Structures are given as structure tokens and as C-alpha cells.
Amino acid sequence: MSDLPLLSWALVLAALVIGILAGHFGWGKRWPPSLSKLHPDYLTGLDYLVTEQPDRALDMFLKLMDANAETIETHFALGSLYRRRGEVERAIRIHQNLLARKELAPQHREQALLALAQDYLRAGVLDRAEGLFQQVSEVPRLRASALDSLRGVYERQHDWQQALGIYRQLARIKAAPARAVAAHYLCEMASLAMERGDFESARHWLRDAQSEASPFPRAALLSAQIALKLVGAAERDAILAELVAQTELRDFGELKRLVFAAIAADLGDAAPLRTSIEKVFSQDATLQAVWKEGPKQSARIAQEIGALLAQAEKYRCNECGFSGRNFYWHCPACHSWDTFEAYAIVKLR
């Protein structure tokens, strides 16, 4: 079932019909006085549209389209529409058919390669998408779009070194996303180094992350975890105290995100976080309803919120609505960064 409202589908398909008819009769030519000479399948497609059968209408109009200079953009629009609906096989067929035409202009061939790569990316066929994006990235006018999509491929493969390399290329042509994205790549590399026990490399990546974006809570929390392992609670608390001071200068949403990220990282009992945790909980209507006894010590609060969230889908992406029991800096569904919020029973606001 389409995600688009029926009215939106009707408008899109109406525009598609107009484009097909314009290509059929020629741009700039006088519209014929009668539509009686139209191919019968045009009228069949319109009948499917009127009777709320958009899938059949699309198939009919696609069958009637010729890939010429007048209708090429209609092909691309239709392919994009299929991709947005999740009907990737149809989008792939459209773009493969375009590429099979020897008379296709070079700029249209390049555009079709990019569209096909986007189809493969949506379908999860990452190796094919990667190869096509690399090929299209050599085309100057499509370079930024192809590189940004290639960055997305490496994100899904968790190849953070490659993703960072593509980010650097985008930065050179002034087409990179926010610097926090690069900082997240570096934190991902640091996390992998920590899992291997390579804390020196992890610290190196974290220093680079903090040079990309400051203050950057994720890097500070990871640094605090390393400090606890290697030195002790005193150095960990010093790092967290500085982080809290920086965060409190920003908006309340940043402080709330820090509190729940710290709890997810098992740092909820750290003394520098006590006041922040109590502040977040005291200003949250849901938590006030859950804890009616008044403010508690931070360690107890962290323990109780952890016990509650352990039984629920406790985090949700505020971009796409994906929810789960784990905290993610990078949403597994829509691949956005820094979009997860604490959520249990009802959203914690």
C-alpha cells in the first residue's frame, strides 16, 4: 500500500499523463482538437486512475512511454516514484531499460546510472550500488550527489574509515554534511578500538572527534569510559564535569540527551551527573508521575529508570519513529545521526 495519500497519487499520475501526451504530440505544438485518435491504452490508464487503481495505471502509462527527449524526465520521475514507494524492482527495470537504449544522450545515461545506483541502495544491494556511485562520482555535475550516496553505502557497511574518506572529499567541494557526522565516524572507530583493547588508538580517534565538533558529548562519554578503565573514577569524573558544564550552556534538549546517553553507557552513577539527572527528571512530567516520592539520589534514579526501560522499547528515533531497547547514535532505519530520544510507555518529554 502506498505511503502517499490518494489525492497525491492522483496529482502525480495526472502530471505523468500530461507529460506522456505532451511527448506524444510534441512540445510547442498545438494541442489537437480531439483526443479521439489517442491510443486506447491511454484511456484505459485514465480509467484505472479514476477508479483508484494507481498501480495498474502506472503500469499502463509505463508501457506506452517512449524514451525520447520529450519523455525522458517522465521516466526518471516515475522511477523515483517507484523507489519512494519501496517498489524497487520496478524502478530498477525502468532505469535498466533506459540504459539499454543506444541512442540515450550521455547526460541522460549518467543520470540513469545514478538513479539505478540509488535503486540498488534502497534495495540493500550495496556492492552494486557502491560500484555505480564510484563510477558516477567521476562526473563533475553529479559528483556531490554520488559521493554523498556512497558515504551512505559505507555507513550501512559500517566501514567508518571509508565513510570518513568520502566525507573529506565532500568537504573539499563544500558539499559535506555537518562536522558532527565526521565526529561520529571517528567515535565509531574509537569504539571498535576499545573493543580490541587498543585504548591508545581509541584516544587518538576521540581527540580527532573533539576537534571536529566541540562540545561533542559522545566523544566525552567514551573518553570517560576509557579513563575509568585505565586510571579510575577521579579522571572519569573530571571529564564528565567538564562535559556537563559545556552542555548546560546549551539548550535543555542537549542536557536530556546527555543524561540518557550517559545512563545507556553505564555512567549514570557518576557524581558529576547527579545534578543533571535530577534536573532532567524534575522537569519531566512523565517521570514526575512515575516517581511521586520527590527527588532521589542519582544512583537510585539511574537504577530505577534503567529497570523501567529494561522492560520497554526505551528509545525512539524522532526522524522516522524507529524504536528499540538499545540507544543508537545512528538510526538503523533512516540512518540519521543524533535523533534517538528516551521513550518508555509514553515519550519522555
C-alpha positions in Angstrom: 0.0 0.0 0.0 1.3 3.4 -0.9 2.5 5.8 1.8 1.2 8.7 -0.3 -2.4 9.9 0.1 -4.7 9.1 -2.8 -5.0 12.7 -3.8 -1.2 13.0 -4.1 -1.2 9.9 -6.3 -3.9 11.4 -8.4 -1.9 14.6 -8.9 1.3 12.7 -9.7 -0.4 10.4 -12.2 -2.2 13.3 -13.8 1.1 15.1 -14.3 2.5 11.9 -15.7 -0.3 11.6 -18.2 0.2 15.2 -19.3 3.9 14.6 -19.8 3.2 11.5 -21.9 0.6 13.3 -24.0 3.0 16.2 -24.5 5.7 13.9 -25.7 3.3 12.1 -27.9 2.0 15.2 -29.6 5.2 17.2 -29.4 6.2 20.1 -27.2 5.3 23.5 -28.6 2.8 22.0 -31.0 -0.9 23.0 -31.0 -3.0 20.6 -28.9 -5.1 18.5 -31.2 -8.8 19.4 -31.4 -9.9 15.9 -30.5 -8.5 13.2 -28.4 -10.4 10.6 -30.4 -7.2 9.4 -32.0 -5.4 8.6 -28.8 -4.2 5.1 -28.3 -6.9 3.1 -26.4 -4.5 2.2 -23.7 -4.2 5.9 -22.7 -7.9 5.9 -21.9 -7.5 2.6 -20.1 -4.8 4.1 -17.9 -7.0 7.1 -17.2 -9.8 4.7 -16.3 -7.6 2.9 -13.8 -6.7 6.3 -12.3 -10.3 7.4 -11.9 -11.3 4.0 -10.4 -8.5 4.3 -7.8 -6.2 1.6 -9.2 -2.9 3.6 -9.3 -0.7 0.5 -9.7 -2.5 -0.6 -12.9 -2.5 3.0 -14.2 1.3 3.3 -13.7 2.0 0.0 -15.4 -0.2 1.1 -18.4 1.5 4.5 -18.8 4.9 3.0 -18.4 4.1 0.6 -21.3 3.1 3.5 -23.5 6.1 5.7 -22.9 8.9 6.0 -25.4 12.3 7.1 -24.1 12.8 10.1 -26.3 14.0 13.6 -25.5 10.4 14.7 -24.7 9.6 12.0 -22.2 13.0 11.1 -20.6 12.3 13.2 -17.5 9.0 11.4 -17.1 10.9 8.1 -16.9 13.1 9.5 -14.2 10.1 10.9 -12.3 8.3 7.6 -12.5 11.4 5.6 -11.4 11.9 7.9 -8.4 8.2 7.5 -7.5 8.5 3.7 -7.5 11.7 3.9 -5.4 9.9 6.1 -2.8 7.1 3.6 -2.6 9.6 0.8 -2.0 8.8 -0.9 -5.3 12.5 -1.0 -6.1 12.3 -3.8 -8.7 10.1 -1.6 -10.9 12.4 1.3 -10.5 15.4 -0.8 -11.5 13.6 -2.1 -14.6 12.8 1.5 -15.7 16.4 2.6 -15.3 17.9 -0.5 -16.8 15.6 -0.1 -19.9 16.9 3.4 -20.3 20.5 2.3 -20.1 19.8 -0.3 -22.8 18.9 2.3 -25.3 21.9 3.1 -27.5 20.5 6.5 -28.6 20.4 7.8 -25.0 22.2 11.1 -24.6 25.4 11.0 -22.4 23.9 13.2 -19.7 20.8 11.1 -19.5 22.9 7.9 -19.3 24.8 9.4 -16.4 21.6 10.4 -14.7 20.2 6.9 -15.3 23.3 5.3 -13.7 22.9 7.5 -10.6 19.2 6.6 -10.4 20.0 2.9 -10.8 22.6 3.1 -8.0 20.0 4.7 -5.8 17.6 1.9 -6.6 20.3 -0.7 -5.6 21.0 1.2 -2.4 17.3 1.3 -1.5 17.1 -2.5 -2.2 20.1 -3.2 0.0 22.3 -4.4 -2.8 25.2 -2.5 -1.5 28.1 -3.9 -3.7 26.3 -2.9 -6.9 25.3 0.5 -5.5 28.9 1.1 -4.4 30.3 0.4 -7.9 27.8 2.6 -9.7 28.2 5.5 -7.2 32.0 5.3 -7.7 31.5 5.4 -11.4 29.1 8.4 -11.4 31.3 10.3 -8.9 33.7 10.9 -11.8 31.0 13.1 -13.5 31.6 16.6 -12.2 27.9 17.7 -12.2 26.8 14.6 -10.3 29.9 14.2 -8.1 28.4 15.7 -4.9 25.2 13.6 -5.1 27.1 10.4 -5.9 29.7 10.9 -3.2 27.1 11.6 -0.6 25.2 8.4 -1.5 28.5 6.5 -1.5 29.0 7.8 2.1 25.7 6.3 2.9 26.7 2.9 1.5 29.8 2.8 3.7 27.7 3.8 6.7 25.5 0.8 6.2 28.5 -1.4 5.8 30.0 0.1 9.0 33.1 0.9 7.1 33.8 4.1 9.0 37.2 4.7 7.6 35.9 4.7 4.1 32.9 6.8 5.1 35.3 9.4 6.7 37.4 9.4 3.5 34.3 10.2 1.4 33.3 12.9 3.9 36.7 14.5 3.4 36.2 14.5 -0.4 32.8 16.1 0.1 34.3 18.7 2.4 36.8 19.7 -0.3 34.0 20.5 -2.7 32.0 22.2 0.1 29.2 19.6 0.0 29.7 17.8 3.3 27.1 17.4 6.0 27.6 18.8 9.5 31.0 18.2 11.0 29.3 16.2 13.8 28.9 13.4 11.2 32.7 13.1 10.8 33.0 13.2 14.6 30.6 10.3 14.8 32.7 8.3 12.3 35.7 8.9 14.5 33.8 7.8 17.6 32.7 4.6 15.8 36.4 3.9 15.0 37.3 4.6 18.7 34.6 2.2 19.9 36.0 -0.6 17.7 39.5 0.2 19.0 38.1 0.0 22.6 36.6 -3.4 21.9 40.0 -4.6 20.8 41.6 -3.2 23.9 43.6 -0.6 21.9 42.9 2.4 24.1 45.7 4.4 22.7 44.2 4.4 19.2 40.8 5.0 20.7 42.0 8.1 22.5 43.6 9.3 19.2 40.3 9.0 17.4 38.4 10.7 20.2 40.8 13.7 20.2 40.2 14.0 16.4 36.4 13.7 17.0 36.5 16.5 19.6 38.5 18.7 17.1 35.7 18.1 14.5 32.8 19.1 16.9 33.1 20.7 20.3 31.5 20.1 22.7 30.7 16.6 21.5 29.1 14.5 24.2 29.7 11.1 22.6 33.4 11.6 22.5 33.5 12.8 26.1 31.5 9.8 27.3 33.8 7.4 25.5 36.8 9.2 27.0 35.2 8.9 30.4 34.8 5.1 29.9 38.5 4.8 29.0 39.6 6.9 31.9 37.6 4.7 34.3 39.2 1.6 32.9 42.8 2.9 32.8 43.0 5.5 35.7 39.9 5.5 37.9 36.8 7.3 38.8 38.6 10.6 39.5 39.7 11.2 36.0 36.4 9.9 34.7 34.5 12.4 36.9 36.8 15.3 35.7 35.9 14.6 32.1 32.2 14.3 32.9 32.2 17.5 35.0 33.7 19.5 32.0 31.1 17.9 29.7 28.2 18.8 31.9 29.4 22.4 32.2 29.6 22.7 28.4 26.2 21.1 27.9 24.4 23.3 30.4 25.4 26.3 28.4 23.2 24.9 25.6 19.5 24.0 25.4 17.7 21.6 27.7 17.3 19.1 24.9 21.1 18.6 24.8 21.2 18.1 28.6 18.4 15.5 28.4 20.2 13.7 25.5 23.4 13.6 27.6 21.7 12.2 30.7 20.1 9.3 28.8 23.2 8.6 26.7 25.2 8.5 30.0 22.7 6.1 31.5 23.0 3.9 28.4 26.8 3.9 28.8 26.5 2.8 32.4 27.7 6.2 33.7 24.5 7.1 35.5 26.1 6.7 38.9 28.9 9.3 38.3 28.8 12.1 40.8 29.1 15.0 38.2 25.9 13.8 36.6 23.8 13.8 39.8 22.5 17.3 39.4 21.9 16.9 35.7 19.9 13.7 36.2 17.8 15.3 38.9 17.2 18.4 36.8 16.0 16.4 33.8 13.8 14.1 35.9 12.3 17.0 37.9 11.3 18.9 34.8 9.8 15.8 33.0 6.0 15.4 33.6 6.2 11.6 32.8 9.0 11.0 35.3 7.2 13.1 37.9 4.2 10.7 37.5 6.5 7.7 37.8 8.5 8.9 40.8 6.0 10.5 43.2 8.3 10.5 46.2 10.3 13.5 45.1 13.9 13.9 44.1 16.2 10.9 44.8 19.9 10.3 44.8 21.3 10.0 41.2 22.4 6.4 41.7 19.0 5.3 42.7 17.3 7.3 40.0 19.6 5.8 37.4 18.9 2.3 38.7 15.1 2.8 38.7 15.0 4.3 35.2 17.2 1.5 34.0 14.9 -1.1 35.5 11.9 0.5 33.9 13.4 0.9 30.5 14.8 -2.7 30.5 11.2 -3.9 30.1 10.2 -1.5 27.3 11.1 -0.2 23.9 13.1 2.6 25.6 14.4 4.7 22.7 12.9 6.1 19.6 14.2 8.0 16.5 12.5 11.4 16.3 13.0 11.4 12.5 11.4 8.1 11.4 9.9 6.6 14.6 12.1 3.5 14.8 12.1 2.3 18.4 14.1 -0.3 20.3 15.7 -1.3 23.6 19.1 0.0 22.6 20.4 3.5 22.3 21.8 4.4 18.9 23.7 7.4 17.8 23.0 6.3 14.2 19.4 5.2 13.5 19.4 1.7 11.9 16.2 2.6 9.9 16.6 6.1 8.5 20.4 6.4 9.1 20.1 9.8 10.8 22.6 10.8 13.4 21.7 12.2 16.9 18.0 11.5 16.6 17.3 9.0 19.3 15.3 10.1 22.3 14.4 8.3 25.5 11.0 6.7 25.3 9.2 4.3 27.7 5.5 3.6 27.9 5.0 7.2 26.7 7.5 9.6 25.2 9.7 11.3 27.9 9.4 15.0 27.2 
